[in-house]
Amino acid sequence: MHEGEANRLRDALYNLETEHRDLDLAIETVVSTQQRDQLLIKRMKVRKLRLKDQIEHLKSKLIPDLNA
């Protein structure tokens, strides 16, 4: 993997992790309000799981290929 590609992946990983943390805080806020919107909470949790999958995928791409 070229250094430029690795840097691009690290940037994308950072952005996804930031969005994941922000979404976690937003979910906590919605859950703590008096008028809980269950559909919104479910959608946010699904989005959070998708972000986690994307994060894990990028992390695996950043691991050096040991066969090389």
Secondary structure as UniProt FT lines:
FT   HELIX           3..32
FT   HELIX           38..62
FT   TURN            66..67
//
